[in-house]
Amino acid sequence: MSFPPLLPTYARADVAFVRGEGAYLFDEEGRRYLDFGAGVAVNALGHAHPHLVEALREQAGKLWHTSNLYRVPGQETLARRLIEATFADTVFFTNSGVEAIEASIKMARRYHFANGAAERFRIVTFEGAFHGRTLAAIAAGGQAKYLEGFGPKVEGFDQVPFGDANALLAAVSDATAALLIEPIQGEGGLRPVPPEFLRGLRRLCDERGMLLIFDEIQTGIGRTGKLFAHEWAGVEPDIMAIAKGIGGGFPVGACLATAEAAKGMTTGTHGTTFGGNPLAMAVGNAVLDVVLAPGFLEHVQHVGNYAKQQFSSLIAEHPAVFEDLRGEGLMLGLKMRVPNTEFIDRLRAHGMLAIGAGDNVVRLLPPLIIDESHVREAMEKLALTASNISG
């Protein structure tokens, strides 16, 4: 029996990209694609951004890896900058978003252990969530399609319906350690959590002695026009998992926390071999150089508002194809009346990339460096694809 050399866990499109420049990718035949997927919200500054390229090239000529047995100056710099820009007092660096989620889960449980309440280990999450693919993360997400076939679900997670305050109150018990939520569900269909609901979660956690964990892996690093999406609601978490955009395409993640929430994470309680290596830290610092520069987040807000106005017109023009537009900033989703997978395939044939999501949504996650001309180009390709399908 023959088996493919790459484990067949992906339904890959038959296209291979060999080069990128700004908001565009180029395949083996030299065809250009407008990239409104950005590696699933990873390439926040587009492809081959000169500042990121130079930072990586410079660090690569100096030092790649030493391990966390020693100080890593780049970690200290990036941690300080993240702390200055957020609610956090401390940072743990990882290679990926799901590792940041694992660190967040462990931190929340360890917090209650340190307080003499080891029985408080359960975490309430919300249906439709996606927190990654480790055993703990798929249990936290609770989606059957990710849990099937992997044995007993990891204990300690309770899902409640999205936005259901009464179900949430019923699920919280003396064993609840924390609440975990994405400010905007990405994989779940670009569903924003109403600001008042997030504020209600903060109040509930304060009243019940629970920790509030935000998964900002996809929504963070400027994606919605704020550095982090929770800022729109005026709410701060106790713990936050980030990744994707902070590396601009290089594998970087982090768990940010207050000193109080992190007090149980003492020497030996957690670790990583590659997390926070000098290459990753050089790129992460370069990303912040750009994203925190004056005017950058305002640019994202401006282009995001323009994109929302433009894309909204698609619904009226092609009501048999599009149902609704969702999202914030440059994290937008088109709810479809036709299969989203079919639309994405046809869109790619017209030279534009987008990403599927739950609830039959097409995600539009362009690099944050796009301008109005890229939005107009996207409009043309979306409208052409819709006309081909409906015609």
N, C-alpha and C positions, 0 to 999 in steps of 0.2 A: 504494500500500500504506500503510494507516494504522498508526501505531505509538503505543503509549501514551506520554503525556508523562513518566511516571516509568519508568526502565529496569526491565523486568520480571524482576529478579533475585531477588525475594522472593515467596514464596507467602503473601501477606498474608491474614489473617482479615478478614472483612467487618465490622469494628467500628472506630470512631474514638473515641478518648478525648479529652475536652475539659477535664477537671479531675481533680485528685487530692487526697486528704486522708489523711495517715497511711498505713494499709495498704490503702486503697481507691482505685479509679479509677472515674470516671463517664463514660459514653458520651454521644453526642449526644442521645439520648432521655432522659437522666437516670438510666439504670439503673446500679446500683452493683455493682462486682465486687471480690471479695477478691483482692488481688494477691499471689500466691505465685510470681511470676516476677521482679518488681522490675526490669523492663527488662534481664533476663538478669544478675542480681546487681549491678546498677548502683545502683539507688535504695536504698542501704544504710540510709538514715534515713527511708525512706518518701517520701511526696509532700508538697510544700509545707511542709517542716519549718521552723518559724519562725526558727530560728537561721541556717539556710542562706539563707533568703529575705532576711533582714535583711542578712547579710554581702554577698550579691550586689547588693542594692539600694543599699547604702552605697557599694560600690566602683564600681558603674555610674554613680553621680553624680559620681565623681571622675576616673577614668581607665580606659580600656578596653585600650589597646595602646600600647606604645612600641617594641617589638622587643628582641631580645637583644643589640643593639649597646650597650645601657646596662644599668646595674644595675636589677634589679627587686626591691625590698625584700620583697615577698611571697614570692618564691622563696627568698630567704635565710632567712626565718623558717620556711617549710615544710620546707626542706631540713634546717635545724638540728633541727627537731622529729622528722623521720623518722630522722635519724642518731642522736639521743638514744634513740630507741625501738627501734633495730634494730642489726644487725651493721655497718651501712654507715659509710663515711667521706665519701662524696660522692654527689650526686644529679644526674641530668640529667632535666629535665621535658619531657614530650611531650604530645600531644593525645589519644593513644589507646594501647591495649595493644599493638597490633601495632608501633607506632613504638617502644615500649619494648623489644619483642623485637628489632627491627632494631638498636637501639642496643646491646643486650646481645650480639648476634652480632658486631657490628663491634668491640665492646670486647674480646671474647675473642680474636678474630683479631689485633687490634692489639697485645694484650698479648704474644703470642708473637713478633710482628714486632719489637716493642721489645726483646725478649730475644735477637734475632738468630736466631730460628727461624721465618722466614716460611713455611716448608713446613708448619708446624703450624696448619692452618686448618679441619680437619674437626671436625664436632660430631656426637656420637652422641645420638639422640633415641629415643623409645619409641613403638611402634605404638599407635594409638588416640589419640595426642596431637592437640591443636589449639592452634596458636600464632598464628593470625591468617591473613589472606588476601593479604598481599603475596607476590610471587614467592618471596622467601627464606623467608617464614613457611610457605607451603604446602609448600615443599620440606622444611622442618624437620618439619612435621606428617606428611608422607609419605602422606596419605590420597589414594587414586586419584581419588575423586570431586571433590576440590578441584584436583587437578593436571591433569585431563583437558582438553585443548584449549588449553593455555597454553604450548605449545612445550616445549623441553628443560627438564627439571627443573634448578633452580639447583644447581650442583655444591657438594659439601662437607658433605653430610648423610648419615648412616648410621643407619637405623632398626633397632632390635632389638625382639623381642617383650617385651611388658609384663611386668616382674617376672622376666625370665630372666637370672640372673646369669652363667651360662655363655656365653650369646650375647653379653652385654655384654663380657665379657673377650675373646671372640674378635674383636669389632668394634673394640676399642681398638688403635690402632697408634701408631707414632712420629709420624704426621701428625695425631693427634687433639689438638685444642685444648681441648675442653670437653665436658661432658655437660649436656644441657638436659632438664628434667623438670618436670611439674606435680605438686605433692604430692598432689593429688586431680585425676584427669582429669575435666573438666567435660563437654565435648562428647563425650568418649569413653565416657560412661555412668556418671559418678559413681563411678569406681574409685579408692579410696584406695591410695596407695603405702604398703606396710608400713613402720613406723618403722625397723626394722632394715635394710631395703633402702636407705632414704635414708642411714642411717649408713654403710652399705657404700659408697655412692657417694662420700661424703665421704672415706673412707679411701682409696679407689681414686684419687681426684683428687690427694690429698696424695702418694700413692706415685708417681704417674706425672707429676706436674707439670702436671696439667690444672686447668682452672677448673670449678667447679660453678655452674650457672645454674639458678635456680628461676623458673618462670613462676607467679607468684602473682596474676595478673590477676583471676581469678575467686575464688580462695580467700582473698585478703588483706583487710585492713581489717576484721577481726573476724568474717568470715563463718563460721569454724569455732569461734569462742569464744576463740581467741587472736588477737592482732593479725595474725599471719601463721601459716599452717597448719604451716610447717616447725618451729615452736616446739614442737609436740607431740612431735616426734622428738628434740629437743635437738640439732639440726644447724643449722649456719649455712652459707649459700652464699657464693660470692665475688661473684656478680652476681645481681640479682633484678629482674624486670620486674613492675610493678604498674600498675593502672588501675581501671576500673569503680568500686568503692566509694569510692575516695579522692576522687572528685568528687561523689558523692552524686546524680548525674544530669547534672552538668556535665562536658564532655569534658576529662579530665585523666588523664595517665599519667606514669610515671617509671621510670627505670632507676637502681637503687641499687647501689653497689659499694664494695668495700674500696679503699683507696688503692693497694694493690699491683695489683689487677686493673685499675684504671683508669689506670695510669701511662702507657699508650701514647696516651691520648686527650688530646692536646695541642691548642693553639689551631689552629683550622681543620680539624680532623679530623672534626668532626660539627657539625650545627646544625639549627635549626628556626625558622620564622618565627613561628608562633603559640604553640608550646609554652612553658608557664610564663607566659602573659600574666596581667596583674593580676587579671582577673575569675576565671580559673581558680584562681589562688593564694588569692584571698579565700575561695572556696568550699572548697578543699582544707584550708585552715587551720580553717575552721568545722567541717568534718567531723571533724577530729582533736580539736577542742574537745569534741565529744560522745563520740567513740569512746574517747578516752583518759581521760575523766572517771571518777572512782572508781565501781566497781560496774557499769559498762556491759558489759564483756566477761563478767563473772560472770552478768549477766542473760542474755546470749546463750547461755552454757553451760547455764543453768537451763532456759530455754525450749526450747533445742535438745534437751536430754535428755527433756523432757516430750513434745516433738513425736515423738521417736524411739519412745518408749513407746507413744504413742497410735497412730501410723501403723503400728507393727508389728502391731497387732491386726487391721488390714485384711487381712493375708495369711491369717490363720486364718479370718476371716469371709467372705472372697471369694477362695478359692484358685483359682478359674477365671479371675480377672482379674489378681491380683497374685502375683508370684513371690518377691520379695525386697525388702528395704529397705537402702539403702546410704547412706554419707556420714557427715558429722561436723558438729556444731553446727546451723546453719541452712542447710546445703548438703546437702540430702537428695535421694535419688532412689528412685523406685519402679520396679523391674524388672517389666515387664508380660508377661502371657500373651495379651493382646489388643493390637492395633496401638496404639502410644502416641499416634499422631496422631489416631486416632478417639476415644480416651479424652479427650485434651486438648480436642477440639472439643466433646464432650458436656459436659465439665466447665465449659467457658466458657458453655454454654447454661444451666448451673445457677448462674452468677454467680461463678465462680472461675477465675483465670488460673494456668497452669503452663507449663513450657517443655519441649520435647522434647530428647532427647539420644540419642547412639548406644547400641547394644545394646538398643534398644527400651525405653528408660528415660524416665520422666516426672520432670523435675527440679522440686523444690520449693525455691524460693530467695526466701523472703519478706523484706521489710524487717527489719532487725535490731531494730526498735523494737516488734515484735509482742509480745503477752503470751499467756497460756494461753487466754484467751477466743477469740483469733484461731485458735489451734490447734484448739480444739473446733469452731469454725465450719468450718474446713477439713475436719475429720474428717467432719462431717455431709455436706458437699458431695461429698467423695471417695466416701463410702459410698453416697450416693444415686446418683451416677454409675455406680458399680460395679454396683449393684442393677439399674439400667436396662439395662446392657449384658448382664449375666449372665441377667437375667430375660427 
